[in-house]
Amino acid sequence: MTYTAQMLDTYPAEINLEHDRLSHVIDALTSCAQACTACADSCLSEPADELPRLARCIRDNLDCADICTATAAVLSRHTGYDARLTKAQVEAAIQAVKTCGDSCAEHSDQHAHCRLCAQSCRETERALKGLLPLLEPSGKGAQQPHRAAPQQGM
């Protein structure tokens, strides 16, 4: 069991999403962010004459890594949950992993790191798309941001 799954299981309040699915998505996002960061670095280590051709791939990798990291963080927080904000963040992540996956796929025949990164992006895209319908406001629970319980001793 990953630490992500363990943390979700120890959350003291109710989470209205299936813990296994949510932990899988968070772990996929974290793994994708790492793959994108490593791919960008690998691209920068390619011969200098290839760098102009890889510039967009590097940019897409770095954008995707940042968006995946932010999305994993948003999905890890449940106090004061706002379904609309979370849904928008997941939609942004879907676009980022699609863009990065497409960009890396263009270079996957020449660079193994791009092939692996594209694969990670595709897997993360599938996981995010599977979660997206579950983020629709259902009329139950908080749809609007709300205040968390006040801190004790303040």
Sine and cosine of phi, psi and omega as CSV:
sin_phi,cos_phi,sin_psi,cos_psi,sin_omega,cos_omega
0.00,0.00,0.76,-0.65,-0.02,-1.00
-0.96,0.28,0.28,-0.96,0.08,-1.00
-0.89,0.45,-0.56,0.83,0.04,-1.00
-0.85,0.52,-0.76,0.65,0.00,-1.00
-0.89,0.45,-0.65,0.76,0.02,-1.00
-0.89,0.45,-0.66,0.75,0.01,-1.00
-0.91,0.42,-0.67,0.75,0.04,-1.00
-0.89,0.46,-0.63,0.77,0.00,-1.00
-0.93,0.38,-0.40,0.92,-0.02,-1.00
-1.00,-0.08,-0.04,1.00,-0.02,-1.00
-0.88,0.48,0.79,-0.61,-0.15,-0.99
-0.97,0.26,-0.23,0.97,0.02,-1.00
-0.92,-0.38,0.03,-1.00,-0.02,-1.00
-0.98,0.19,0.67,-0.75,0.15,-0.99
-0.92,-0.40,0.84,-0.55,-0.11,-0.99
-1.00,0.08,0.49,0.87,0.08,-1.00
-0.76,-0.65,0.50,-0.86,0.05,-1.00
-0.88,0.47,0.85,-0.53,-0.08,-1.00
-0.86,0.51,-0.67,0.75,-0.02,-1.00
-0.89,0.46,-0.70,0.72,0.00,-1.00
-0.91,0.40,-0.71,0.71,-0.02,-1.00
-0.89,0.45,-0.70,0.71,0.01,-1.00
-0.91,0.42,-0.60,0.80,0.05,-1.00
-0.88,0.48,-0.69,0.72,-0.01,-1.00
-0.91,0.41,-0.71,0.71,0.00,-1.00
-0.88,0.48,-0.70,0.72,0.02,-1.00
-0.90,0.43,-0.62,0.78,0.04,-1.00
-0.90,0.44,-0.67,0.74,0.04,-1.00
-0.88,0.47,-0.69,0.72,0.00,-1.00
-0.90,0.43,-0.68,0.73,0.02,-1.00
-0.91,0.42,-0.65,0.76,0.02,-1.00
-0.91,0.42,-0.66,0.75,0.04,-1.00
-0.86,0.51,-0.66,0.75,0.02,-1.00
-0.91,0.41,-0.70,0.71,0.00,-1.00
-0.88,0.47,-0.67,0.74,0.00,-1.00
-0.91,0.41,-0.66,0.75,0.04,-1.00
-0.90,0.44,-0.70,0.71,0.00,-1.00
-0.92,0.40,-0.60,0.80,0.02,-1.00
-0.92,0.40,-0.68,0.73,0.04,-1.00
-0.86,0.51,-0.69,0.72,0.02,-1.00
-0.91,0.42,-0.66,0.75,0.04,-1.00
-0.89,0.45,-0.66,0.75,0.05,-1.00
-0.85,0.52,-0.65,0.76,0.00,-1.00
-0.93,0.37,-0.31,0.95,0.02,-1.00
-1.00,-0.04,-0.06,1.00,0.05,-1.00
-0.94,0.33,0.29,-0.96,0.02,-1.00
-0.80,0.59,0.59,-0.81,-0.10,-0.99
-0.83,0.56,-0.55,0.83,-0.02,-1.00
-0.95,0.33,-0.24,0.97,0.04,-1.00
-1.00,-0.02,-0.29,0.96,-0.09,-1.00
-0.84,0.53,-0.66,0.75,0.02,-1.00
-0.86,0.51,-0.59,0.81,0.01,-1.00
-0.95,0.32,-0.41,0.91,-0.04,-1.00
-0.99,-0.14,-0.04,1.00,-0.10,-0.99
-0.84,0.55,-0.74,0.68,-0.01,-1.00
-0.91,0.41,-0.61,0.79,0.03,-1.00
-0.88,0.47,-0.69,0.72,0.02,-1.00
-0.88,0.47,-0.72,0.70,0.02,-1.00
-0.87,0.49,-0.72,0.69,0.00,-1.00
-0.90,0.44,-0.62,0.79,0.06,-1.00
-0.87,0.49,-0.73,0.68,-0.05,-1.00
-0.93,0.37,-0.64,0.77,0.07,-1.00
-0.89,0.46,-0.71,0.70,-0.02,-1.00
-0.90,0.45,-0.69,0.73,0.02,-1.00
-0.86,0.51,-0.70,0.71,0.00,-1.00
-0.91,0.42,-0.69,0.72,-0.03,-1.00
-0.93,0.36,-0.64,0.77,0.05,-1.00
-0.89,0.45,-0.67,0.75,0.02,-1.00
-0.89,0.45,-0.70,0.71,0.01,-1.00
-0.90,0.43,-0.64,0.77,-0.02,-1.00
-0.92,0.38,-0.65,0.76,0.06,-1.00
-0.87,0.49,-0.63,0.78,0.02,-1.00
-0.92,0.39,-0.70,0.71,0.01,-1.00
-0.88,0.47,-0.67,0.74,0.00,-1.00
-0.94,0.33,-0.28,0.96,0.02,-1.00
-1.00,0.04,-0.17,0.99,-0.03,-1.00
-0.96,-0.29,0.75,-0.66,-0.07,-1.00
-0.83,-0.56,-0.30,0.95,0.04,-1.00
-0.95,0.32,0.78,-0.62,-0.03,-1.00
0.95,0.31,0.44,0.90,-0.06,-1.00
-0.79,0.61,0.71,-0.70,0.07,-1.00
-0.81,-0.59,0.97,-0.25,-0.08,-1.00
-0.85,0.53,-0.59,0.81,-0.03,-1.00
-0.92,0.39,-0.68,0.74,0.03,-1.00
-0.91,0.42,-0.71,0.70,0.00,-1.00
-0.88,0.47,-0.69,0.73,0.02,-1.00
-0.88,0.48,-0.70,0.72,0.01,-1.00
-0.88,0.47,-0.64,0.77,0.01,-1.00
-0.92,0.40,-0.66,0.75,0.03,-1.00
-0.91,0.42,-0.65,0.76,0.06,-1.00
-0.88,0.48,-0.65,0.76,0.06,-1.00
-0.90,0.45,-0.65,0.76,0.01,-1.00
-0.91,0.42,-0.64,0.77,0.05,-1.00
-0.86,0.51,-0.70,0.72,0.02,-1.00
-0.91,0.42,-0.66,0.75,-0.02,-1.00
-0.90,0.44,-0.71,0.70,-0.02,-1.00
-0.94,0.34,-0.53,0.85,0.06,-1.00
-0.92,0.39,-0.75,0.67,0.00,-1.00
-0.87,0.50,-0.73,0.68,-0.02,-1.00
-0.92,0.39,-0.66,0.75,0.03,-1.00
-0.87,0.50,-0.68,0.74,0.03,-1.00
-0.90,0.43,-0.68,0.73,-0.02,-1.00
-0.90,0.44,-0.72,0.69,0.01,-1.00
-0.92,0.40,-0.58,0.81,-0.01,-1.00
-0.87,0.49,-0.52,0.86,0.03,-1.00
-0.88,0.47,-0.42,0.91,-0.06,-1.00
-0.93,-0.38,0.09,1.00,-0.14,-0.99
-0.92,0.39,-0.42,0.91,0.05,-1.00
-0.95,0.31,-0.51,0.86,-0.05,-1.00
-1.00,-0.09,-0.43,0.90,-0.14,-0.99
-0.73,-0.68,0.89,-0.45,-0.01,-1.00
-0.88,0.47,-0.57,0.82,0.00,-1.00
-0.90,0.44,-0.59,0.81,0.05,-1.00
-0.94,0.35,-0.60,0.80,0.04,-1.00
-0.89,0.46,-0.72,0.70,0.01,-1.00
-0.91,0.40,-0.64,0.77,0.01,-1.00
-0.91,0.41,-0.68,0.73,0.04,-1.00
-0.87,0.50,-0.65,0.76,0.02,-1.00
-0.89,0.46,-0.70,0.71,0.03,-1.00
-0.88,0.47,-0.67,0.74,0.03,-1.00
-0.89,0.46,-0.68,0.73,-0.01,-1.00
-0.90,0.43,-0.69,0.72,0.02,-1.00
-0.89,0.45,-0.65,0.76,0.01,-1.00
-0.93,0.38,-0.63,0.77,0.05,-1.00
-0.86,0.51,-0.70,0.71,0.02,-1.00
-0.88,0.47,-0.68,0.73,-0.01,-1.00
-0.89,0.45,-0.69,0.72,0.01,-1.00
-0.90,0.43,-0.68,0.73,0.01,-1.00
-0.90,0.43,-0.51,0.86,0.06,-1.00
-0.95,0.32,-0.49,0.87,0.01,-1.00
-0.99,0.12,-0.54,0.84,-0.14,-0.99
-0.78,0.63,-0.74,0.68,-0.02,-1.00
-0.89,0.45,-0.40,0.91,0.00,-1.00
-0.98,0.21,-0.17,0.99,-0.03,-1.00
-1.00,-0.07,0.00,1.00,0.03,-1.00
-0.90,0.43,0.74,-0.67,0.09,-1.00
-0.84,0.55,0.77,-0.64,-0.13,-0.99
-0.97,-0.26,-0.09,1.00,-0.11,-0.99
1.00,-0.01,-0.18,0.98,0.07,-1.00
-0.96,-0.29,0.56,-0.83,0.07,-1.00
0.96,0.29,-0.17,-0.99,-0.10,-1.00
-0.99,0.17,0.86,-0.52,0.17,-0.99
-0.97,-0.24,-0.51,0.86,0.07,-1.00
-1.00,-0.08,0.49,-0.87,0.11,-0.99
-0.86,0.52,0.59,-0.81,0.04,-1.00
-0.68,-0.74,0.30,-0.95,0.00,-1.00
-0.98,0.19,0.66,-0.75,0.08,-1.00
-0.97,0.26,0.23,-0.97,0.05,-1.00
-0.86,0.52,0.62,-0.78,0.01,-1.00
-0.88,0.47,0.52,-0.85,0.03,-1.00
-0.93,0.37,0.59,-0.80,0.03,-1.00
-0.96,0.28,0.59,-0.81,0.11,-0.99
0.97,0.25,0.27,0.96,-0.01,-1.00
-0.98,-0.18,0.00,0.00,0.00,0.00
